[in-house]
């Protein structure tokens, strides 16, 4: 079996093939496997590299031993085979066919009579690849003409509107899962413990001076009651934290200090104070806020009137 590939090239290809297979089968989460498990991966790759080098030397040694067991004629045939270069015959033939050029020894057949200071001109035909592309462009033009100018398919304005609408839907879907891109219109109440813990850390680092640790209020309003100055609910609280409270006497805008995801986390934590009892609650401020999107309470159906109605025409005068 002939194998003219250099040993170092075979080792390199095999090594990177092993690396690719490890990336496929080793779960590293959001990181590449060699970053998620650097020590294990690099140790394993070093071991694989040593094994590949050892196998290459062993194969080379076996080949040398077998070579010396051959007679002179077999050695000559073996060496001649080793000197042969591998060629991609099919690709080479296709390239020559698509190029369409004549070999130099046959150029005499296409030499023109023109002579410019000893420079002769060849009457070469257009390369087949160029001709095929030209025919393909004609077919494309005919199909395009029939589709958009005869059968009146969508216009460029309609295509633009469709692309914009599709992109908008994709953006909205992405925003639903991308916490860092939320705003007051798309924010949702976060209930995961990790988000609430992050919101608690932000609250205790920035908000306790005005609202107290238990949300009972001090300089700022009480967060445990049902009254809200600028509206309750996750969207209103997010907007208030982001844009600030009332001009001149309200809370500052935190959008310059906190990321959208952090505002969503602290807003969700603030809403977790609802229904709790503070140690020293401040008097309620603002109005009781009712969620406009909440389901209306079910009222019992009115009981039918069971009183008997007497028809005056049925009364018989005695």
C-alpha positions in Angstrom: 0.0 0.0 0.0 1.5 3.3 -1.1 1.5 6.2 1.4 3.5 9.3 0.5 2.1 11.6 3.1 4.8 13.0 5.5 4.7 11.5 8.9 4.4 14.9 10.6 1.4 15.8 8.4 -0.3 12.6 9.4 0.3 13.2 13.0 -1.0 16.8 12.7 -4.2 15.8 11.0 -4.9 12.9 13.4 -4.2 15.2 16.4 -6.7 17.9 15.3 -9.2 15.2 14.4 -9.0 14.0 18.0 -9.4 17.6 19.3 -12.5 18.0 17.1 -14.0 14.8 18.4 -13.4 15.8 22.0 -15.2 19.1 21.3 -18.1 17.2 19.9 -18.5 14.6 22.6 -17.3 16.5 25.7 -20.0 18.8 27.1 -18.4 22.0 28.2 -21.6 24.0 28.5 -21.4 27.5 27.0 -17.6 27.2 26.8 -15.3 25.1 24.5 -14.3 21.9 26.2 -10.6 22.9 26.5 -11.7 26.0 28.4 -14.2 24.3 30.6 -11.7 21.5 31.6 -8.3 23.0 30.7 -6.1 20.7 32.8 -7.8 17.5 31.8 -8.1 18.4 28.1 -4.5 19.6 27.7 -3.2 16.5 29.6 -5.3 14.2 27.4 -4.2 16.0 24.2 -0.5 15.8 25.2 -1.0 12.1 25.8 -2.6 11.6 22.4 0.2 13.6 20.7 2.9 11.4 22.4 1.0 8.2 21.3 0.7 9.5 17.7 4.4 10.3 17.6 5.3 6.9 19.1 3.0 5.1 16.5 4.7 7.0 13.7 8.2 6.0 14.8 7.1 2.4 15.3 5.5 2.2 11.8 8.7 3.8 10.3 10.9 1.3 12.1 8.8 -1.7 10.9 8.9 -0.3 7.3 12.7 -0.1 7.5 13.0 -3.6 8.8 10.7 -5.0 6.1 12.6 -3.0 3.4 15.9 -4.6 4.3 14.3 -8.1 3.9 13.6 -7.4 0.2 15.9 -8.4 -2.6 17.5 -5.7 -4.9 14.8 -5.8 -7.5 11.9 -5.5 -5.0 13.8 -2.6 -3.3 14.0 -0.8 -6.6 10.3 -1.3 -7.3 9.5 -0.1 -3.8 11.7 3.0 -4.0 10.1 3.8 -7.5 6.7 3.5 -6.0 7.6 5.8 -3.1 8.8 8.4 -5.6 5.5 8.5 -7.4 3.4 11.5 -6.6 -0.3 11.3 -5.9 -2.5 13.2 -8.3 -6.2 14.0 -8.1 -6.9 12.8 -11.6 -10.6 13.5 -11.7 -10.2 17.0 -10.4 -7.3 17.7 -12.8 -9.3 16.5 -15.8 -12.3 18.6 -14.7 -10.1 21.7 -14.3 -8.6 21.2 -17.8 -12.0 20.6 -19.3 -13.5 23.8 -17.7 -10.5 25.8 -18.7 -10.6 24.7 -22.3 -7.1 25.6 -23.1 -5.0 23.6 -25.5 -1.6 22.1 -24.5 1.4 24.1 -25.6 2.4 21.5 -28.2 -1.0 21.9 -29.9 -1.1 25.7 -29.9 0.3 25.7 -33.5 -3.2 24.7 -34.6 -4.8 28.0 -33.4 -2.0 30.5 -34.2 -3.4 33.4 -36.2 -1.5 35.2 -39.0 -1.0 38.3 -36.9 2.6 39.0 -36.0 3.6 41.9 -33.8 7.4 42.0 -33.5 7.5 38.3 -33.2 4.5 38.1 -30.9 1.8 35.7 -32.3 -1.9 35.7 -31.4 -3.8 32.5 -30.5 -7.4 32.0 -31.5 -8.5 30.6 -28.1 -12.2 29.9 -27.5 -14.0 31.2 -24.5 -13.4 29.0 -21.4 -16.3 26.6 -20.9 -16.8 27.8 -17.3 -17.4 31.3 -18.6 -19.8 30.1 -21.2 -21.8 28.0 -18.7 -22.1 31.0 -16.4 -23.3 33.2 -19.2 -26.0 30.6 -20.1 -27.0 30.4 -16.5 -27.3 34.2 -16.3 -29.6 34.1 -19.3 -31.8 31.4 -17.7 -31.9 33.4 -14.5 -32.9 36.6 -16.4 -35.8 34.7 -18.1 -37.1 33.3 -14.9 -36.8 36.7 -13.1 -38.6 38.4 -16.0 -41.4 35.9 -16.0 -41.8 35.9 -12.2 -41.7 39.6 -11.4 -42.8 41.3 -14.6 -45.3 38.9 -16.2 -46.8 37.1 -13.3 -46.4 40.1 -11.0 -44.9 38.5 -7.9 -44.0 40.5 -4.8 -42.4 43.9 -5.3 -39.3 45.2 -3.7 -41.4 47.4 -1.3 -43.4 44.3 -0.3 -40.2 42.3 0.2 -38.7 45.0 2.3 -41.9 45.2 4.5 -41.8 41.4 4.9 -38.2 41.3 5.9 -38.7 44.1 8.4 -41.7 42.4 9.9 -39.8 39.1 10.1 -36.8 40.8 11.7 -39.1 42.6 14.2 -40.6 39.3 15.3 -37.2 37.7 15.7 -36.1 40.7 17.8 -39.1 40.4 20.0 -38.6 36.7 20.4 -34.9 37.3 21.3 -35.8 40.0 23.8 -38.0 37.5 25.6 -35.0 35.3 26.5 -32.4 38.1 26.6 -32.6 39.6 30.0 -30.1 42.2 29.2 -32.3 43.8 26.5 -35.5 44.2 28.6 -37.3 47.5 29.0 -40.4 48.7 30.8 -42.6 47.3 28.1 -41.1 43.8 27.8 -40.0 43.2 31.4 -41.5 40.2 33.2 -41.6 39.4 36.9 -38.5 37.3 37.8 -39.1 34.4 40.3 -35.9 32.4 40.1 -33.9 32.4 43.4 -30.8 33.5 41.6 -32.5 36.6 40.2 -34.1 37.5 43.5 -30.8 37.0 45.3 -29.1 39.3 42.8 -31.9 41.8 43.3 -31.5 41.6 47.1 -27.8 42.4 46.8 -28.5 45.4 44.6 -31.3 46.6 47.0 -29.1 46.2 50.1 -26.2 48.0 48.4 -28.2 51.0 47.1 -31.7 51.2 48.4 -31.8 50.5 52.2 -30.8 54.0 53.1 -34.2 55.2 51.9 -36.4 52.1 52.0 -34.9 50.2 55.0 -33.8 46.6 54.8 -37.3 45.2 55.3 -38.9 47.6 52.8 -40.7 49.5 55.6 -39.6 52.9 54.2 -37.8 55.9 55.6 -36.9 58.8 53.4 -38.5 56.7 50.6 -42.0 55.2 50.7 -43.1 51.9 52.3 -42.8 49.0 49.9 -44.8 46.5 51.9 -48.3 48.0 51.5 -50.6 48.1 48.5 -50.2 51.9 47.9 -48.0 53.1 45.1 -47.1 56.7 44.2 -46.2 56.0 40.5 -48.0 52.7 40.1 -47.2 49.1 41.1 -46.5 46.0 39.1 -43.3 44.9 37.5 -43.5 47.3 34.5 -44.2 50.4 36.6 -41.6 49.6 39.3 -39.0 48.9 36.5 -39.8 52.3 34.9 -39.6 54.1 38.3 -36.2 52.6 39.1 -34.9 53.2 35.6 -36.2 56.8 35.1 -36.4 57.9 38.7 -39.3 59.2 40.8 -41.1 62.5 41.0 -39.1 65.6 39.9 -37.3 67.4 42.7 -38.3 65.0 45.5 -38.3 61.5 44.2 -35.7 58.8 43.7 -32.9 59.4 41.2 -32.8 57.5 37.9 -30.7 54.4 38.2 -30.5 53.6 34.5 -27.0 55.1 34.4 -25.7 52.8 37.2 -27.6 49.6 36.7 -28.0 47.4 33.6 -31.6 46.5 32.4 -31.3 43.0 33.8 -30.2 44.4 37.2 -33.1 46.8 37.2 -35.4 43.8 36.5 -33.9 41.8 39.3 -34.2 44.6 41.9 -37.7 45.5 40.8 -38.7 41.8 41.2 -37.1 41.8 44.6 -39.0 45.0 45.6 -42.3 43.4 44.7 -41.4 40.4 46.9 -42.0 42.8 49.9 -45.7 42.9 49.1 -47.7 41.3 51.9 -44.8 41.3 54.4 -44.8 43.2 57.7 -42.0 45.7 58.3 -40.6 46.3 61.8 -41.4 50.1 61.6 -43.6 50.6 58.6 -44.0 54.1 57.2 -47.5 55.5 56.6 -49.0 54.6 53.2 -48.4 57.0 50.4 -50.0 57.2 47.0 -53.0 55.2 45.9 -53.9 51.5 46.1 -52.8 50.1 42.8 -54.9 47.4 41.0 -53.4 45.5 38.2 -55.5 46.3 35.1 -54.6 43.0 33.5 -55.7 40.9 36.5 -58.8 38.8 36.2 -62.0 40.3 37.6 -63.2 38.7 40.8 -66.0 36.2 40.2 -69.3 37.4 41.8 -72.0 35.0 42.7 -74.9 34.9 40.3 -78.0 36.7 41.5 -80.5 34.3 42.9 -83.8 34.3 41.0 -86.8 35.9 42.7 -88.8 33.2 44.4 -91.6 35.4 45.4 -94.9 34.3 43.8 -96.4 36.9 41.5 -100.2 37.1 41.8 -102.1 37.8 38.7 -104.8 40.2 39.6 -107.0 38.9 36.9 -107.0 35.5 38.4 -108.5 36.7 41.7 -112.2 35.9 41.8 -114.3 38.5 43.5 -116.8 36.9 45.9 
